[in-house]
Amino acid sequence: MNCKVEKSKLSGHITCPANKSYSHRAIFLASLAGNNSKIDNLLFSADTIATIETCRNFGAEIEETNTSIIVKKSIKTETIVPKIDAKNSGTTIRIASGIASLFTQEITLTGDTSLQKRPMQPLLDALESIGAKCSSTNGMPPIKITGKILGGDVSIPGNFSSQFISALLICGPLTEKGINLTIDGNLVSKPYLDATIATMRNFGVTVQTLIPYKKYDITPQVYKASTFTIPIDFSSLALLLSASVLNGENVIIHGKMGDLPQGDEVFIDILEQMGVKISINEDQFTIQSPEKLTGGRFDLSNSPDILPPLAILALKIINPIEIINVKHARLKETDRILILSRELVKIGIKVQEKEDGLILEPAKELHGALLNSENDHRLFMAFCIAGMYVGNCIVTDHESVAVSYPDFINEMNKLGAKITIQK
């Protein structure tokens, strides 16, 4: 269904959701450790629920509360596994593929129509090189994997997705030989690899860094029971900050940052570079936004998820925004570069699409439009925030927010947004 979005002014308090990437990793690792491992402040969204159900299918026994899970029993590789349905979650299917290669039976992994367009071949090639048998549909889901991988030397290209590398790291210590991992070329989204290693460390497994973002050694080890608290999600925080920059009068954002690595934290630096003043005090974020932003040139190679909230800030610039080195954003739930280019021109922003990014120039005149989010949660939220600034907009596919921020519309409306679901 679609949403009608009118001009809005936002004020009040809002709490940033928990981090989706850490939630995925912690669920998988707690499920490999078992023994009453606990995850606190967990994000319950469509994607993370897909990961919980995947781990249950792998044999984990998981109890849920409103904000946490406890893994009573760990994943068992002798479990008879039904077809794994990762829904819309790329992280789920990629890490699950690594775990599936630890089983001796054939396991089928699939997802929705969007997920079936996302590349898997580099990971499948890597798994085959260390003993798995894999098949796919033109390198995309549905895929079939039969183990058991033994480990050893494995290489994988780094320019597609850091999720492939995370999958290999997570299954590596459970192989007979361990894994000596080489990343070919330049790795994109480096902080997500750091996040995987940090979460593994919390569950008792050490990854030896031989050359950062190039070579890693993972010896045979056992995951140990632990308690892990999920920090706030800087990808979601970036959207909330953009909403405050464009439409806020007195917005206070709550959430504990924690000390775990998050690449999207760079969004705070970007906003400050564009003239926004941000105060962080006792886990509260407040901003002072100038009437116009200065623009700038920004490399998002390590933080592709902040592409949408950064792009919509072009509504308020006096100089162009140039976004570079984010070609891998074309391989997300949608081709985000293409869709942002196509849709933002409808509301008056001048957009030049590049292979690896965008150049956005100040709008001469803004006007409402129908904005097609292509069922992409981050694009839907970004287009709603833009619609609050422009007014008289229709944004498609509101159901997509269930993926990462299920309460987005309600919480925006509590701040004063005028977002109406059309039936």
N, C-alpha and C positions, 0 to 999 in steps of 0.2 A: 504493500500500500504506500501511498504518497503522503507527504506532509506539506501543509501550507505554512510558510514562514513569513511573518511580518516584521517590520522594523521594531527593534527591542532595545531597551536599556537594562543592564544587569546590575544587581546589587545584592549583597548578602553573603552567606557562608556556604561553601561547598567542599566536600571531601573528595580528594583524588582517589580513584580506584587503585587496587593492588596491581602489581606488575604481572602482565600476562606471560611474558617470557620466563621469568623466574618461577611462576606458578607451574608452567609446563615442566620445566626441568626438575623442580622439586618433587612433583607428583611421580615422574618416572623414577627418580633416584630413590625416593622413599619406598616405592614399590619394589625396587630391586633389593633394598635393605631389609624391609619388613620389621619385625620385632617391635611393634608399636611406635614406629617412626611417626612423627607428628608435623604437619604443616599448618602454621598459624597465619591468619590474615590472608587466606587464599582467595584469589579471584575466582568466583563461580560465574563462568560465562559459557556460551555454547562451545567455544574452542577448548577450554580447560575441562569441561564436562566430557568432551570427546576423549581427552587424554585419560581421565579417570576411568571411563568405560573401557578404553583400550587396555589399561593395566588390569582391570578386572578380567577381561577376556584372556589375558596372559596368565591368569591364576592368582593375582593379588586379592587379598581380602581387605576391603577399605570401608571404614565407617566415616560418615559425614556429620558435621554439625553445621550451624549457620555460617561460621567463618573459618572452619578448619577441617582437616581430615586426619584420621589415624589409620596407618597401614598395619593391620594385625598380622597378616601373613604375606610373605614376599612372592614375587613372580616365580613360577616354577616351570622350567623348560620342558618338563614331561607333560604339562597340561595339554589337553586337546583343545586347540584354539579355533573358535569359529571365525568367519570372515571379519576382519577389522574394518570398521567404517569410521574414518577420521573426519567425516562431515566436511567442513570447510577449512580444516586446520592443517596448514602445511607443516608446522612444527610437529604436530602429532604424528602424521604419516611418516615423516622423515626419521624422527628418533625411533618410532615404533619399527621401522624397517631394519634399523640396526639391531634392535632387540630380537626381532623375528629371526634374524640370521643366527641367533644362538640356539634356536630350536632345530630338531632334526626333521620335523614334519614340514610339509608344504603349507605355507600361510599366505592367504590372499589379503591384500590391503587395498582399500579403495576410498572414495569420498564422493562429494557432490559434484555437479557438473563443472563448477569452478575449479575444484581441486584436481579434476581429471585433465585440466589443461596446464598443470604446473609440472615443470621438468623434474625427473627423478633419475635419469640415466647416469649422471656422474656418480651418484651414490651406489647405484646398482653395479656399475663397472668396478667400483672399489671393493664392494662386498664379494663380487665374483673372484677378484684377484686373490682373496684370502680364503676361498673355499666354498662360498655360497653358490647356489644355482638360482638365477633370477630371470624372470621374463616380464614384459610390460606391453603396454599399448603405445607403440611409437615413443618409448621413453617416458611415458606418463602413466598414471594410474588408470585402471586397476593394474596392480603388479602382483606377481607371485614370487615368493622367496622360500628356498629350502636351504637349511644349514646342515651341518654346523660349521661355522667358520672357526678356523684354528688360530688366526692371528698371523703376525709376521709383518713384513714390509708392505706398506700400502701407500699409494699416492692418489691425490684427488685435486682437480682444479679448484682454485679459490674464488673465481670470478662469478660463480652462479649464486651460491648461497652458503652462508656460514652454518646453516642447519645441517648440511651434509657432514661437515667436519665434527659438529657436536654429536651427531649420531655415532660416528666412528669412535670418538673419545669415550662416550658413555658405555658402549658395548666392549671396548678394548680391554679393560681389566678383567673381564669375565671370560676371555679366550684363553686357550691353553698356553700360547706363546706370548700373549700381550701384543701390542701393536707399535710399530715404528712408523709414524705418520709423516709424510711429506706433502706439503701444500704447494702445488704448482701455480706460478703466476702470482698476481696480487690478490690477497684476500679481501673481500668486501665485508662490511659489517663486523669489523674486528671486535668491538666490545661485546658482541653476543657470544663469541668464543671465550672471552674472558669470563663472562657470566657463567658459562657451562663449567669451566675449570674451577671457579670459586664455589659453585654449588656442589660439585663432586668432592671438593676438599672438605666441605661441611659434612659429607657422608663418608668420610674416612679414606678417600682414594686420592692419591697424589699423581698429578701429571707433570712429568719432567719436561720443561721447556728447553730445547737445545738451541733453536734459533726462533725468536718470537715471530709468530704467524707464518712460520715456514716448516719447522721440524719439531716434533714432539715424540716422547717415548712414554708409553704406558705399560708398566709391567703387570703381570697377573696379580690381582688384588681382590678383596671382598668388600662390598659396601657395608657400612656399619650403621646401626640405628642412630637416629638423630632427631632433634627438633629444629625446624627451620622456619623463620618468620619472613614473609614476603614483604618487600618494600613497596613504596608507591610506584606507579608506572609513569615514567617520564614521557612516554608516547602519548598517554592520555593527558598528562599535565600540560604538554605542549598545546593540545587542543584547548584546554581550559584557559591557559595563558593567552592564546590567540583570541578567544572569546572575550577576555577581559580587555585586551588591547583594543579590539575593534568596537566593543559594545559596553564595556564595564564602566560603572560610575564609582562603585565602592565594593569590589569583590575581594573576599578573603578565601584563599584556597588552603585547605588543611591536608596534612599528610607527612609521615615520617620518611625522610630521604634515605636513611640508612647509609652504610658505607660500602655497599656492593656496587660493582661497576655497571654503569648504564650509559651507553653512547648518546642517547637522546637528551642527556643532561646538557649537552652543548646548546640546546635551544635557548637556555637562559643567556649564554654568552652572545648568541645571535641577536636576541631581543635588545640586549644592552648596546650592542654595536649599532643597532638601528635607532637608538635614542630612547629606549624604554628604561625606566628605573625600576628595579625589582628589589624588594626587601624580603629577606628570609629570617624569620625570628620565631624560635620555639616551634618549629614544624608548621609555620604559617607563611604563605606567600602572598604578598600584596604588590601591586604595580602602580606606577604612574606613567601614563602613556601621553606622549606629545600629540599635538593636533595632527601632525604628519610624521611619517617614518622616513628615515634617510635611504633605505634600500641597502644594496651591497652585493658582494659576490661570495657565495657560500658553497663549500664542498661538503656534500652529504654522503660521501662514500661509506662512512661508518654509521650513518643514522638515517637510513632511507625512510623510516616511518614518520619522520617529521616533515617530509615533503609536503603533504596536504596542508598542515597548519601554517607552514611558512609561505606557501604559494598564495593563500587567501589574504595574507597581509599586504599583498599588492593593491588591495582596495584603498590603502591609506598611505601610499608612498609618494614621495616627490622625485625620487630617482629610481632607476630600474633595480629589480632584484634579479640576479643571475644565479641559477642553481646548477651545479656541475657534479660530475662523477657519481651519478645516481642511476645509471642504466639498469641496475638490478631491480629498481622499483617497477620496471616493466614486467617483472616475473612474480609480483605479489598476487593478491587475490584477483587483481585486474592489472592492466597496463596503466599504472597511475599517471605516468607522464602524458600518455595519449589522452586520457580522459580529462585530466586537469586542463590541458591545452584546449580541448574541444569545448568544455563546459564554461570555463571562466571567461571566454570571449563573449558568451551570451549575456553576461552582466556588465560588460563594458571594458574589461581589462584587455589590453593588447598583449598577446602571448606569441612568443616564437618558440616552437618546439624544436629541441635538439635531440640527437640520439641519446645523450646521457643526461639530459636535464631540460631546463626551461629558462627563457628570458622573459620577464614580466615587466611591462611598462605601465606608468600611471594611466588611469582611465580618464578620458575627457568627460564622459557622461555615464552614470550608472543607471541601470534599469533592471526591473525584475525579470525573471525567466524561469523556465522549466529546466531544472538541473538533474541530469540522470547520473546517479551514483553507481549504476551497474552492480547493485547489491554488494558494494564494498563498504564495510563499516567505517573506515577512516575517511573515505570520501564523503559518505553521507553526513558524518558529523561536521566535517570541514565545510560542506556546502550549506548546512543549516546555520553555522556561525556566520558565513558570508551572507546568507539570506537575512539574518538579523540586522546586518549593516545596510543592506541594499533595500530590503522590503519587497513585498509582492512576489515572492519566489515559491515555487513548488519543487520539492526535493523527493526523488523516488526512493523506494525500497527501505523504509524505516526499520523493517525487521532485522536488517543487517547488524544493528548495534548490539544485538545479543551476543555477537562474537567476542567483544572486548569490553563493552560498557553498557550493560543492559538497562540501566536507569538513566541514561543520558537525557532523554527527552523530558522525563519527569523532573530531573534535577535542574535542567536548564529553565524549565517553566517556573520552578520555585524561585529562581533568581530574577524572574521577570521576563523571560523569553516568551514569545508568542508563536509557539509551534503547535499546530493542530493536525492530528492524524485524520486524514480524509478516508471515509468509508465508502 
